[in-house]
């Protein structure tokens, strides 16, 4: 019985992936640290000009829940 090329390639790929999964826990992983602490801000007025100004300062809009008059931003 001959093994087709497709079967050989699939089996080789499976073996390579299993070896990679077996070796992976023994490799060192560099830990990542945040560059700076995350800041949050709650604003009450929701004018487009105010949001654009805050966006230029580096603030990112997180949420503006319906039924409230405030927005949460983070930087």
mmCIF file of the N, C-alpha and C atoms, coordinates in Angstrom:
data_MODEL
# 
_entry.id   MODEL 
# 
loop_
_atom_site.group_PDB 
_atom_site.id 
_atom_site.type_symbol 
_atom_site.label_atom_id 
_atom_site.label_alt_id 
_atom_site.label_comp_id 
_atom_site.label_asym_id 
_atom_site.label_entity_id 
_atom_site.label_seq_id 
_atom_site.pdbx_PDB_ins_code 
_atom_site.Cartn_x 
_atom_site.Cartn_y 
_atom_site.Cartn_z 
_atom_site.occupancy 
_atom_site.B_iso_or_equiv 
_atom_site.pdbx_formal_charge 
_atom_site.auth_seq_id 
_atom_site.auth_comp_id 
_atom_site.auth_asym_id 
_atom_site.auth_atom_id 
_atom_site.pdbx_PDB_model_num 
ATOM 1   N N  . UNK A 1 1  ? 0.838   -1.165 0.000  1.00 0.00 ? 1  UNK A N  1 
ATOM 2   C CA . UNK A 1 1  ? 0.000   0.000  0.000  1.00 0.00 ? 1  UNK A CA 1 
ATOM 3   C C  . UNK A 1 1  ? 0.889   1.235  0.000  1.00 0.00 ? 1  UNK A C  1 
ATOM 4   N N  . UNK A 1 2  ? 0.674   2.129  -0.965 1.00 0.00 ? 2  UNK A N  1 
ATOM 5   C CA . UNK A 1 2  ? 1.464   3.354  -1.055 1.00 0.00 ? 2  UNK A CA 1 
ATOM 6   C C  . UNK A 1 2  ? 0.760   4.479  -0.312 1.00 0.00 ? 2  UNK A C  1 
ATOM 7   N N  . UNK A 1 3  ? 1.551   5.299  0.362  1.00 0.00 ? 3  UNK A N  1 
ATOM 8   C CA . UNK A 1 3  ? 1.020   6.475  1.048  1.00 0.00 ? 3  UNK A CA 1 
ATOM 9   C C  . UNK A 1 3  ? 1.139   7.654  0.090  1.00 0.00 ? 3  UNK A C  1 
ATOM 10  N N  . UNK A 1 4  ? 0.067   8.360  -0.077 1.00 0.00 ? 4  UNK A N  1 
ATOM 11  C CA . UNK A 1 4  ? 0.073   9.478  -1.021 1.00 0.00 ? 4  UNK A CA 1 
ATOM 12  C C  . UNK A 1 4  ? 0.893   10.647 -0.469 1.00 0.00 ? 4  UNK A C  1 
ATOM 13  N N  . UNK A 1 5  ? 1.256   11.543 -1.342 1.00 0.00 ? 5  UNK A N  1 
ATOM 14  C CA . UNK A 1 5  ? 2.035   12.721 -0.944 1.00 0.00 ? 5  UNK A CA 1 
ATOM 15  C C  . UNK A 1 5  ? 1.204   13.598 -0.003 1.00 0.00 ? 5  UNK A C  1 
ATOM 16  N N  . UNK A 1 6  ? -0.070  13.709 -0.284 1.00 0.00 ? 6  UNK A N  1 
ATOM 17  C CA . UNK A 1 6  ? -0.959  14.505 0.566  1.00 0.00 ? 6  UNK A CA 1 
ATOM 18  C C  . UNK A 1 6  ? -0.960  13.974 2.002  1.00 0.00 ? 6  UNK A C  1 
ATOM 19  N N  . UNK A 1 7  ? -1.034  12.657 2.161  1.00 0.00 ? 7  UNK A N  1 
ATOM 20  C CA . UNK A 1 7  ? -1.034  12.051 3.488  1.00 0.00 ? 7  UNK A CA 1 
ATOM 21  C C  . UNK A 1 7  ? 0.293   12.299 4.191  1.00 0.00 ? 7  UNK A C  1 
ATOM 22  N N  . UNK A 1 8  ? 1.404   12.184 3.471  1.00 0.00 ? 8  UNK A N  1 
ATOM 23  C CA . UNK A 1 8  ? 2.723   12.447 4.065  1.00 0.00 ? 8  UNK A CA 1 
ATOM 24  C C  . UNK A 1 8  ? 2.841   13.892 4.528  1.00 0.00 ? 8  UNK A C  1 
ATOM 25  N N  . UNK A 1 9  ? 2.379   14.808 3.725  1.00 0.00 ? 9  UNK A N  1 
ATOM 26  C CA . UNK A 1 9  ? 2.462   16.222 4.089  1.00 0.00 ? 9  UNK A CA 1 
ATOM 27  C C  . UNK A 1 9  ? 1.602   16.493 5.327  1.00 0.00 ? 9  UNK A C  1 
ATOM 28  N N  . UNK A 1 10 ? 0.407   15.948 5.357  1.00 0.00 ? 10 UNK A N  1 
ATOM 29  C CA . UNK A 1 10 ? -0.476  16.141 6.511  1.00 0.00 ? 10 UNK A CA 1 
ATOM 30  C C  . UNK A 1 10 ? 0.122   15.549 7.785  1.00 0.00 ? 10 UNK A C  1 
ATOM 31  N N  . UNK A 1 11 ? 0.656   14.344 7.695  1.00 0.00 ? 11 UNK A N  1 
ATOM 32  C CA . UNK A 1 11 ? 1.260   13.715 8.862  1.00 0.00 ? 11 UNK A CA 1 
ATOM 33  C C  . UNK A 1 11 ? 2.503   14.477 9.331  1.00 0.00 ? 11 UNK A C  1 
ATOM 34  N N  . UNK A 1 12 ? 3.302   14.962 8.398  1.00 0.00 ? 12 UNK A N  1 
ATOM 35  C CA . UNK A 1 12 ? 4.489   15.737 8.750  1.00 0.00 ? 12 UNK A CA 1 
ATOM 36  C C  . UNK A 1 12 ? 4.076   17.037 9.440  1.00 0.00 ? 12 UNK A C  1 
ATOM 37  N N  . UNK A 1 13 ? 3.059   17.680 8.929  1.00 0.00 ? 13 UNK A N  1 
ATOM 38  C CA . UNK A 1 13 ? 2.570   18.909 9.536  1.00 0.00 ? 13 UNK A CA 1 
ATOM 39  C C  . UNK A 1 13 ? 2.041   18.658 10.945 1.00 0.00 ? 13 UNK A C  1 
ATOM 40  N N  . UNK A 1 14 ? 1.340   17.564 11.133 1.00 0.00 ? 14 UNK A N  1 
ATOM 41  C CA . UNK A 1 14 ? 0.820   17.215 12.460 1.00 0.00 ? 14 UNK A CA 1 
ATOM 42  C C  . UNK A 1 14 ? 1.964   16.967 13.431 1.00 0.00 ? 14 UNK A C  1 
ATOM 43  N N  . UNK A 1 15 ? 2.985   16.258 12.989 1.00 0.00 ? 15 UNK A N  1 
ATOM 44  C CA . UNK A 1 15 ? 4.137   15.983 13.851 1.00 0.00 ? 15 UNK A CA 1 
ATOM 45  C C  . UNK A 1 15 ? 4.846   17.279 14.225 1.00 0.00 ? 15 UNK A C  1 
ATOM 46  N N  . UNK A 1 16 ? 5.041   18.158 13.254 1.00 0.00 ? 16 UNK A N  1 
ATOM 47  C CA . UNK A 1 16 ? 5.713   19.431 13.536 1.00 0.00 ? 16 UNK A CA 1 
ATOM 48  C C  . UNK A 1 16 ? 4.913   20.251 14.534 1.00 0.00 ? 16 UNK A C  1 
ATOM 49  N N  . UNK A 1 17 ? 3.613   20.321 14.381 1.00 0.00 ? 17 UNK A N  1 
ATOM 50  C CA . UNK A 1 17 ? 2.787   21.071 15.314 1.00 0.00 ? 17 UNK A CA 1 
ATOM 51  C C  . UNK A 1 17 ? 2.779   20.454 16.708 1.00 0.00 ? 17 UNK A C  1 
ATOM 52  N N  . UNK A 1 18 ? 2.756   19.143 16.793 1.00 0.00 ? 18 UNK A N  1 
ATOM 53  C CA . UNK A 1 18 ? 2.814   18.487 18.104 1.00 0.00 ? 18 UNK A CA 1 
ATOM 54  C C  . UNK A 1 18 ? 4.146   18.736 18.799 1.00 0.00 ? 18 UNK A C  1 
ATOM 55  N N  . UNK A 1 19 ? 5.233   18.701 18.050 1.00 0.00 ? 19 UNK A N  1 
ATOM 56  C CA . UNK A 1 19 ? 6.549   18.995 18.631 1.00 0.00 ? 19 UNK A CA 1 
ATOM 57  C C  . UNK A 1 19 ? 6.587   20.435 19.115 1.00 0.00 ? 19 UNK A C  1 
ATOM 58  N N  . UNK A 1 20 ? 6.045   21.354 18.310 1.00 0.00 ? 20 UNK A N  1 
ATOM 59  C CA . UNK A 1 20 ? 6.031   22.764 18.708 1.00 0.00 ? 20 UNK A CA 1 
ATOM 60  C C  . UNK A 1 20 ? 5.215   22.953 19.992 1.00 0.00 ? 20 UNK A C  1 
ATOM 61  N N  . UNK A 1 21 ? 4.065   22.273 20.099 1.00 0.00 ? 21 UNK A N  1 
ATOM 62  C CA . UNK A 1 21 ? 3.259   22.371 21.316 1.00 0.00 ? 21 UNK A CA 1 
ATOM 63  C C  . UNK A 1 21 ? 3.956   21.750 22.522 1.00 0.00 ? 21 UNK A C  1 
ATOM 64  N N  . UNK A 1 22 ? 4.747   20.713 22.298 1.00 0.00 ? 22 UNK A N  1 
ATOM 65  C CA . UNK A 1 22 ? 5.455   20.066 23.395 1.00 0.00 ? 22 UNK A CA 1 
ATOM 66  C C  . UNK A 1 22 ? 6.617   20.921 23.893 1.00 0.00 ? 22 UNK A C  1 
ATOM 67  N N  . UNK A 1 23 ? 7.267   21.648 23.005 1.00 0.00 ? 23 UNK A N  1 
ATOM 68  C CA . UNK A 1 23 ? 8.427   22.461 23.381 1.00 0.00 ? 23 UNK A CA 1 
ATOM 69  C C  . UNK A 1 23 ? 8.013   23.822 23.925 1.00 0.00 ? 23 UNK A C  1 
ATOM 70  N N  . UNK A 1 24 ? 6.889   24.307 23.538 1.00 0.00 ? 24 UNK A N  1 
ATOM 71  C CA . UNK A 1 24 ? 6.445   25.657 23.877 1.00 0.00 ? 24 UNK A CA 1 
ATOM 72  C C  . UNK A 1 24 ? 6.460   25.983 25.373 1.00 0.00 ? 24 UNK A C  1 
ATOM 73  N N  . UNK A 1 25 ? 6.018   25.108 26.286 1.00 0.00 ? 25 UNK A N  1 
ATOM 74  C CA . UNK A 1 25 ? 6.037   25.465 27.716 1.00 0.00 ? 25 UNK A CA 1 
ATOM 75  C C  . UNK A 1 25 ? 7.449   25.666 28.276 1.00 0.00 ? 25 UNK A C  1 
ATOM 76  N N  . UNK A 1 26 ? 8.473   25.138 27.623 1.00 0.00 ? 26 UNK A N  1 
ATOM 77  C CA . UNK A 1 26 ? 9.831   25.241 28.139 1.00 0.00 ? 26 UNK A CA 1 
ATOM 78  C C  . UNK A 1 26 ? 10.578  26.468 27.630 1.00 0.00 ? 26 UNK A C  1 
ATOM 79  N N  . UNK A 1 27 ? 9.999   27.215 26.739 1.00 0.00 ? 27 UNK A N  1 
ATOM 80  C CA . UNK A 1 27 ? 10.644  28.430 26.245 1.00 0.00 ? 27 UNK A CA 1 
ATOM 81  C C  . UNK A 1 27 ? 10.272  29.592 27.152 1.00 0.00 ? 27 UNK A C  1 
ATOM 82  N N  . UNK A 1 28 ? 11.189  30.543 27.286 1.00 0.00 ? 28 UNK A N  1 
ATOM 83  C CA . UNK A 1 28 ? 10.918  31.693 28.138 1.00 0.00 ? 28 UNK A CA 1 
ATOM 84  C C  . UNK A 1 28 ? 10.056  32.696 27.385 1.00 0.00 ? 28 UNK A C  1 
ATOM 85  N N  . UNK A 1 29 ? 9.173   33.314 28.126 1.00 0.00 ? 29 UNK A N  1 
ATOM 86  C CA . UNK A 1 29 ? 8.256   34.290 27.550 1.00 0.00 ? 29 UNK A CA 1 
ATOM 87  C C  . UNK A 1 29 ? 8.536   35.630 28.204 1.00 0.00 ? 29 UNK A C  1 
ATOM 88  N N  . UNK A 1 30 ? 8.740   36.650 27.394 1.00 0.00 ? 30 UNK A N  1 
ATOM 89  C CA . UNK A 1 30 ? 8.972   37.987 27.932 1.00 0.00 ? 30 UNK A CA 1 
ATOM 90  C C  . UNK A 1 30 ? 7.646   38.568 28.410 1.00 0.00 ? 30 UNK A C  1 
ATOM 91  N N  . UNK A 1 31 ? 7.644   39.083 29.617 1.00 0.00 ? 31 UNK A N  1 
ATOM 92  C CA . UNK A 1 31 ? 6.429   39.683 30.141 1.00 0.00 ? 31 UNK A CA 1 
ATOM 93  C C  . UNK A 1 31 ? 6.294   41.099 29.610 1.00 0.00 ? 31 UNK A C  1 
ATOM 94  N N  . UNK A 1 32 ? 5.093   41.497 29.370 1.00 0.00 ? 32 UNK A N  1 
ATOM 95  C CA . UNK A 1 32 ? 4.825   42.841 28.855 1.00 0.00 ? 32 UNK A CA 1 
ATOM 96  C C  . UNK A 1 32 ? 4.333   43.724 29.989 1.00 0.00 ? 32 UNK A C  1 
ATOM 97  N N  . UNK A 1 33 ? 4.847   44.911 30.024 1.00 0.00 ? 33 UNK A N  1 
ATOM 98  C CA . UNK A 1 33 ? 4.433   45.884 31.018 1.00 0.00 ? 33 UNK A CA 1 
ATOM 99  C C  . UNK A 1 33 ? 3.756   47.055 30.309 1.00 0.00 ? 33 UNK A C  1 
ATOM 100 N N  . UNK A 1 34 ? 2.762   47.599 30.940 1.00 0.00 ? 34 UNK A N  1 
ATOM 101 C CA . UNK A 1 34 ? 2.102   48.771 30.375 1.00 0.00 ? 34 UNK A CA 1 
ATOM 102 C C  . UNK A 1 34 ? 3.069   49.949 30.430 1.00 0.00 ? 34 UNK A C  1 
ATOM 103 N N  . UNK A 1 35 ? 3.071   50.758 29.387 1.00 0.00 ? 35 UNK A N  1 
ATOM 104 C CA . UNK A 1 35 ? 3.978   51.892 29.326 1.00 0.00 ? 35 UNK A CA 1 
ATOM 105 C C  . UNK A 1 35 ? 3.645   52.914 30.399 1.00 0.00 ? 35 UNK A C  1 
ATOM 106 N N  . UNK A 1 36 ? 2.394   53.156 30.589 1.00 0.00 ? 36 UNK A N  1 
ATOM 107 C CA . UNK A 1 36 ? 1.942   54.077 31.624 1.00 0.00 ? 36 UNK A CA 1 
ATOM 108 C C  . UNK A 1 36 ? 0.599   53.590 32.148 1.00 0.00 ? 36 UNK A C  1 
ATOM 109 N N  . UNK A 1 37 ? 0.232   54.014 33.335 1.00 0.00 ? 37 UNK A N  1 
ATOM 110 C CA . UNK A 1 37 ? -1.055  53.564 33.864 1.00 0.00 ? 37 UNK A CA 1 
ATOM 111 C C  . UNK A 1 37 ? -2.219  54.099 33.027 1.00 0.00 ? 37 UNK A C  1 
ATOM 112 N N  . UNK A 1 38 ? -3.283  53.344 33.005 1.00 0.00 ? 38 UNK A N  1 
ATOM 113 C CA . UNK A 1 38 ? -4.471  53.734 32.243 1.00 0.00 ? 38 UNK A CA 1 
ATOM 114 C C  . UNK A 1 38 ? -5.252  54.747 33.064 1.00 0.00 ? 38 UNK A C  1 
ATOM 115 N N  . UNK A 1 39 ? -5.670  55.814 32.409 1.00 0.00 ? 39 UNK A N  1 
ATOM 116 C CA . UNK A 1 39 ? -6.455  56.847 33.065 1.00 0.00 ? 39 UNK A CA 1 
ATOM 117 C C  . UNK A 1 39 ? -7.862  56.836 32.481 1.00 0.00 ? 39 UNK A C  1 
ATOM 118 N N  . UNK A 1 40 ? -8.838  57.069 33.335 1.00 0.00 ? 40 UNK A N  1 
ATOM 119 C CA . UNK A 1 40 ? -10.229 57.149 32.891 1.00 0.00 ? 40 UNK A CA 1 
ATOM 120 C C  . UNK A 1 40 ? -10.789 58.517 33.241 1.00 0.00 ? 40 UNK A C  1 
ATOM 121 N N  . UNK A 1 41 ? -11.706 58.981 32.414 1.00 0.00 ? 41 UNK A N  1 
ATOM 122 C CA . UNK A 1 41 ? -12.325 60.287 32.642 1.00 0.00 ? 41 UNK A CA 1 
ATOM 123 C C  . UNK A 1 41 ? -13.806 60.168 32.314 1.00 0.00 ? 41 UNK A C  1 
ATOM 124 N N  . UNK A 1 42 ? -14.628 60.783 33.149 1.00 0.00 ? 42 UNK A N  1 
ATOM 125 C CA . UNK A 1 42 ? -16.066 60.840 32.917 1.00 0.00 ? 42 UNK A CA 1 
ATOM 126 C C  . UNK A 1 42 ? -16.412 62.277 32.575 1.00 0.00 ? 42 UNK A C  1 
ATOM 127 N N  . UNK A 1 43 ? -16.998 62.476 31.393 1.00 0.00 ? 43 UNK A N  1 
ATOM 128 C CA . UNK A 1 43 ? -17.413 63.818 30.998 1.00 0.00 ? 43 UNK A CA 1 
ATOM 129 C C  . UNK A 1 43 ? -18.928 63.868 30.934 1.00 0.00 ? 43 UNK A C  1 
ATOM 130 N N  . UNK A 1 44 ? -19.476 65.037 31.231 1.00 0.00 ? 44 UNK A N  1 
ATOM 131 C CA . UNK A 1 44 ? -20.928 65.177 31.264 1.00 0.00 ? 44 UNK A CA 1 
ATOM 132 C C  . UNK A 1 44 ? -21.437 65.739 29.945 1.00 0.00 ? 44 UNK A C  1 
ATOM 133 N N  . UNK A 1 45 ? -20.834 66.803 29.456 1.00 0.00 ? 45 UNK A N  1 
ATOM 134 C CA . UNK A 1 45 ? -21.280 67.388 28.193 1.00 0.00 ? 45 UNK A CA 1 
ATOM 135 C C  . UNK A 1 45 ? -20.838 66.489 27.045 1.00 0.00 ? 45 UNK A C  1 
ATOM 136 N N  . UNK A 1 46 ? -21.689 66.314 26.044 1.00 0.00 ? 46 UNK A N  1 
ATOM 137 C CA . UNK A 1 46 ? -21.388 65.394 24.956 1.00 0.00 ? 46 UNK A CA 1 
ATOM 138 C C  . UNK A 1 46 ? -21.363 66.107 23.611 1.00 0.00 ? 46 UNK A C  1 
ATOM 139 N N  . UNK A 1 47 ? -20.817 67.311 23.553 1.00 0.00 ? 47 UNK A N  1 
ATOM 140 C CA . UNK A 1 47 ? -20.759 68.003 22.269 1.00 0.00 ? 47 UNK A CA 1 
ATOM 141 C C  . UNK A 1 47 ? -19.658 67.378 21.409 1.00 0.00 ? 47 UNK A C  1 
ATOM 142 N N  . UNK A 1 48 ? -19.865 67.428 20.121 1.00 0.00 ? 48 UNK A N  1 
ATOM 143 C CA . UNK A 1 48 ? -18.895 66.842 19.196 1.00 0.00 ? 48 UNK A CA 1 
ATOM 144 C C  . UNK A 1 48 ? -17.554 67.570 19.268 1.00 0.00 ? 48 UNK A C  1 
ATOM 145 N N  . UNK A 1 49 ? -17.595 68.888 19.451 1.00 0.00 ? 49 UNK A N  1 
ATOM 146 C CA . UNK A 1 49 ? -16.351 69.660 19.553 1.00 0.00 ? 49 UNK A CA 1 
ATOM 147 C C  . UNK A 1 49 ? -15.548 69.241 20.780 1.00 0.00 ? 49 UNK A C  1 
ATOM 148 N N  . UNK A 1 50 ? -16.237 69.014 21.889 1.00 0.00 ? 50 UNK A N  1 
ATOM 149 C CA . UNK A 1 50 ? -15.537 68.604 23.107 1.00 0.00 ? 50 UNK A CA 1 
ATOM 150 C C  . UNK A 1 50 ? -14.913 67.216 22.925 1.00 0.00 ? 50 UNK A C  1 
ATOM 151 N N  . UNK A 1 51 ? -15.634 66.288 22.301 1.00 0.00 ? 51 UNK A N  1 
ATOM 152 C CA . UNK A 1 51 ? -15.087 64.951 22.064 1.00 0.00 ? 51 UNK A CA 1 
ATOM 153 C C  . UNK A 1 51 ? -13.909 65.006 21.090 1.00 0.00 ? 51 UNK A C  1 
ATOM 154 N N  . UNK A 1 52 ? -13.972 65.865 20.079 1.00 0.00 ? 52 UNK A N  1 
ATOM 155 C CA . UNK A 1 52 ? -12.853 66.009 19.144 1.00 0.00 ? 52 UNK A CA 1 
ATOM 156 C C  . UNK A 1 52 ? -11.620 66.568 19.836 1.00 0.00 ? 52 UNK A C  1 
ATOM 157 N N  . UNK A 1 53 ? -11.818 67.544 20.720 1.00 0.00 ? 53 UNK A N  1 
ATOM 158 C CA . UNK A 1 53 ? -10.692 68.118 21.467 1.00 0.00 ? 53 UNK A CA 1 
ATOM 159 C C  . UNK A 1 53 ? -10.053 67.069 22.371 1.00 0.00 ? 53 UNK A C  1 
ATOM 160 N N  . UNK A 1 54 ? -10.877 66.295 23.062 1.00 0.00 ? 54 UNK A N  1 
ATOM 161 C CA . UNK A 1 54 ? -10.341 65.246 23.930 1.00 0.00 ? 54 UNK A CA 1 
ATOM 162 C C  . UNK A 1 54 ? -9.653  64.157 23.109 1.00 0.00 ? 54 UNK A C  1 
ATOM 163 N N  . UNK A 1 55 ? -10.163 63.854 21.917 1.00 0.00 ? 55 UNK A N  1 
ATOM 164 C CA . UNK A 1 55 ? -9.524  62.870 21.051 1.00 0.00 ? 55 UNK A CA 1 
ATOM 165 C C  . UNK A 1 55 ? -8.161  63.323 20.601 1.00 0.00 ? 55 UNK A C  1 
ATOM 166 N N  . UNK A 1 56 ? -7.997  64.620 20.327 1.00 0.00 ? 56 UNK A N  1 
ATOM 167 C CA . UNK A 1 56 ? -6.684  65.153 19.949 1.00 0.00 ? 56 UNK A CA 1 
ATOM 168 C C  . UNK A 1 56 ? -5.696  65.083 21.105 1.00 0.00 ? 56 UNK A C  1 
ATOM 169 N N  . UNK A 1 57 ? -6.213  65.125 22.338 1.00 0.00 ? 57 UNK A N  1 
ATOM 170 C CA . UNK A 1 57 ? -5.357  65.021 23.521 1.00 0.00 ? 57 UNK A CA 1 
ATOM 171 C C  . UNK A 1 57 ? -4.999  63.580 23.864 1.00 0.00 ? 57 UNK A C  1 
ATOM 172 N N  . UNK A 1 58 ? -5.517  62.604 23.099 1.00 0.00 ? 58 UNK A N  1 
ATOM 173 C CA . UNK A 1 58 ? -5.165  61.204 23.331 1.00 0.00 ? 58 UNK A CA 1 
ATOM 174 C C  . UNK A 1 58 ? -6.225  60.393 24.046 1.00 0.00 ? 58 UNK A C  1 
ATOM 175 N N  . UNK A 1 59 ? -7.375  60.973 24.321 1.00 0.00 ? 59 UNK A N  1 
ATOM 176 C CA . UNK A 1 59 ? -8.439  60.240 24.997 1.00 0.00 ? 59 UNK A CA 1 
ATOM 177 C C  . UNK A 1 59 ? -9.224  59.420 23.985 1.00 0.00 ? 59 UNK A C  1 
ATOM 178 N N  . UNK A 1 60 ? -9.601  58.201 24.374 1.00 0.00 ? 60 UNK A N  1 
ATOM 179 C CA . UNK A 1 60 ? -10.359 57.281 23.518 1.00 0.00 ? 60 UNK A CA 1 
ATOM 180 C C  . UNK A 1 60 ? -11.715 57.049 24.161 1.00 0.00 ? 60 UNK A C  1 
ATOM 181 N N  . UNK A 1 61 ? -12.767 57.171 23.361 1.00 0.00 ? 61 UNK A N  1 
ATOM 182 C CA . UNK A 1 61 ? -14.123 56.977 23.863 1.00 0.00 ? 61 UNK A CA 1 
ATOM 183 C C  . UNK A 1 61 ? -14.360 55.498 24.167 1.00 0.00 ? 61 UNK A C  1 
ATOM 184 N N  . UNK A 1 62 ? -14.776 55.213 25.404 1.00 0.00 ? 62 UNK A N  1 
ATOM 185 C CA . UNK A 1 62 ? -15.060 53.835 25.804 1.00 0.00 ? 62 UNK A CA 1 
ATOM 186 C C  . UNK A 1 62 ? -16.546 53.551 25.653 1.00 0.00 ? 62 UNK A C  1 
ATOM 187 N N  . UNK A 1 63 ? -17.378 54.374 26.260 1.00 0.00 ? 63 UNK A N  1 
ATOM 188 C CA . UNK A 1 63 ? -18.818 54.142 26.195 1.00 0.00 ? 63 UNK A CA 1 
ATOM 189 C C  . UNK A 1 63 ? -19.579 55.419 26.514 1.00 0.00 ? 63 UNK A C  1 
ATOM 190 N N  . UNK A 1 64 ? -20.760 55.518 25.959 1.00 0.00 ? 64 UNK A N  1 
ATOM 191 C CA . UNK A 1 64 ? -21.739 56.560 26.286 1.00 0.00 ? 64 UNK A CA 1 
ATOM 192 C C  . UNK A 1 64 ? -23.069 55.846 26.499 1.00 0.00 ? 64 UNK A C  1 
ATOM 193 N N  . UNK A 1 65 ? -23.357 55.390 27.710 1.00 0.00 ? 65 UNK A N  1 
ATOM 194 C CA . UNK A 1 65 ? -24.579 54.609 27.944 1.00 0.00 ? 65 UNK A CA 1 
ATOM 195 C C  . UNK A 1 65 ? -25.826 55.428 27.658 1.00 0.00 ? 65 UNK A C  1 
ATOM 196 N N  . UNK A 1 66 ? -26.813 54.767 27.053 1.00 0.00 ? 66 UNK A N  1 
ATOM 197 C CA . UNK A 1 66 ? -28.086 55.413 26.772 1.00 0.00 ? 66 UNK A CA 1 
ATOM 198 C C  . UNK A 1 66 ? -28.796 55.703 28.083 1.00 0.00 ? 66 UNK A C  1 
ATOM 199 N N  . UNK A 1 67 ? -29.477 56.807 28.140 1.00 0.00 ? 67 UNK A N  1 
ATOM 200 C CA . UNK A 1 67 ? -30.221 57.161 29.336 1.00 0.00 ? 67 UNK A CA 1 
ATOM 201 C C  . UNK A 1 67 ? -29.409 57.936 30.346 1.00 0.00 ? 67 UNK A C  1 
ATOM 202 N N  . UNK A 1 68 ? -28.127 58.107 30.094 1.00 0.00 ? 68 UNK A N  1 
ATOM 203 C CA . UNK A 1 68 ? -27.294 58.917 30.980 1.00 0.00 ? 68 UNK A CA 1 
ATOM 204 C C  . UNK A 1 68 ? -26.768 60.093 30.174 1.00 0.00 ? 68 UNK A C  1 
ATOM 205 N N  . UNK A 1 69 ? -26.247 61.077 30.866 1.00 0.00 ? 69 UNK A N  1 
ATOM 206 C CA . UNK A 1 69 ? -25.722 62.238 30.153 1.00 0.00 ? 69 UNK A CA 1 
ATOM 207 C C  . UNK A 1 69 ? -24.202 62.316 30.269 1.00 0.00 ? 69 UNK A C  1 
ATOM 208 N N  . UNK A 1 70 ? -23.529 61.182 30.360 1.00 0.00 ? 70 UNK A N  1 
ATOM 209 C CA . UNK A 1 70 ? -22.081 61.173 30.491 1.00 0.00 ? 70 UNK A CA 1 
ATOM 210 C C  . UNK A 1 70 ? -21.437 60.156 29.572 1.00 0.00 ? 70 UNK A C  1 
ATOM 211 N N  . UNK A 1 71 ? -20.141 60.363 29.315 1.00 0.00 ? 71 UNK A N  1 
ATOM 212 C CA . UNK A 1 71 ? -19.345 59.443 28.516 1.00 0.00 ? 71 UNK A CA 1 
ATOM 213 C C  . UNK A 1 71 ? -18.086 59.086 29.296 1.00 0.00 ? 71 UNK A C  1 
ATOM 214 N N  . UNK A 1 72 ? -17.604 57.872 29.099 1.00 0.00 ? 72 UNK A N  1 
ATOM 215 C CA . UNK A 1 72 ? -16.379 57.407 29.734 1.00 0.00 ? 72 UNK A CA 1 
ATOM 216 C C  . UNK A 1 72 ? -15.297 57.382 28.678 1.00 0.00 ? 72 UNK A C  1 
ATOM 217 N N  . UNK A 1 73 ? -14.150 57.995 28.995 1.00 0.00 ? 73 UNK A N  1 
ATOM 218 C CA . UNK A 1 73 ? -12.992 58.031 28.103 1.00 0.00 ? 73 UNK A CA 1 
ATOM 219 C C  . UNK A 1 73 ? -11.802 57.421 28.819 1.00 0.00 ? 73 UNK A C  1 
ATOM 220 N N  . UNK A 1 74 ? -10.840 56.922 28.049 1.00 0.00 ? 74 UNK A N  1 
ATOM 221 C CA . UNK A 1 74 ? -9.613  56.402 28.664 1.00 0.00 ? 74 UNK A CA 1 
ATOM 222 C C  . UNK A 1 74 ? -8.419  56.872 27.860 1.00 0.00 ? 74 UNK A C  1 
ATOM 223 N N  . UNK A 1 75 ? -7.283  56.951 28.562 1.00 0.00 ? 75 UNK A N  1 
ATOM 224 C CA . UNK A 1 75 ? -6.027  57.327 27.914 1.00 0.00 ? 75 UNK A CA 1 
ATOM 225 C C  . UNK A 1 75 ? -4.925  56.469 28.453 1.00 0.00 ? 75 UNK A C  1 
# 
